[in-house]
Amino acid sequence: MKTPPTVKTSQEADDPLMTPTQAADHLNMSAGTLEEWRRRGDSGLRFVQVTARTIRYRRSDLDAFVAARSRG
């Protein structure tokens, strides 16, 4: 049985899932730091666990994370 193709909403098209490396580049930090934060679970940075070994980040979650920590 074939799975029907999924249709992306305009929000999903504007907010693609990013790999940990892409997310780290976006935040100007290492992918290892993101991995450590996921492991500890205390950073507040949201992520999507697609499978047991596949992690993705939404650009909007990364931007919200930065905005919440902006001072001044």
ZITA-V455829 format. One record per pair of residues at least 24 apart in sequence whose C-alpha atoms are under 10 Angstrom apart, sorted by the first residue. I is the first residue (numbers start at 1). J is the second residue. D is the distance in Angstrom with one decimal. If there is no record, write none. Layout:
# ZITA-V455829
i->I j->J d->D
i->I j->J d->D
This chain:
# ZITA-V455829
i->12 j->58 d->9.2
i->14 j->58 d->9.9
i->14 j->59 d->8.9
i->14 j->60 d->9.2
i->15 j->57 d->9.6
i->15 j->58 d->6.1
i->15 j->59 d->5.8
i->15 j->60 d->6.4
i->15 j->61 d->9.3
i->16 j->56 d->9.4
i->16 j->57 d->8.3
i->16 j->58 d->6.1
i->16 j->59 d->6.7
i->16 j->60 d->8.9
i->17 j->47 d->9.4
i->17 j->48 d->8.4
i->17 j->55 d->9.3
i->17 j->56 d->5.7
i->17 j->57 d->5.4
i->17 j->58 d->4.8
i->17 j->59 d->6.9
i->17 j->60 d->9.5
i->18 j->47 d->9.6
i->18 j->48 d->9.6
i->18 j->55 d->8.6
i->18 j->56 d->5.3
i->18 j->57 d->5.0
i->18 j->58 d->6.1
i->18 j->59 d->7.0
i->18 j->62 d->9.9
i->19 j->54 d->8.6
i->19 j->55 d->6.8
i->19 j->56 d->5.0
i->19 j->57 d->6.5
i->19 j->58 d->9.1
i->20 j->47 d->9.3
i->20 j->54 d->9.3
i->20 j->55 d->6.8
i->20 j->56 d->6.2
i->20 j->57 d->6.9
i->21 j->56 d->9.5
i->21 j->57 d->9.9
i->22 j->56 d->9.3
i->22 j->57 d->8.7
i->22 j->59 d->9.6
i->23 j->56 d->8.2
i->23 j->57 d->6.5
i->23 j->58 d->8.3
i->23 j->59 d->7.6
i->23 j->62 d->7.4
i->24 j->57 d->9.7
i->24 j->62 d->9.5
i->26 j->59 d->8.4
i->26 j->62 d->8.0
i->26 j->63 d->9.1
i->27 j->62 d->7.5
i->27 j->63 d->8.7
i->27 j->65 d->9.7
i->27 j->66 d->8.2
i->44 j->68 d->9.9
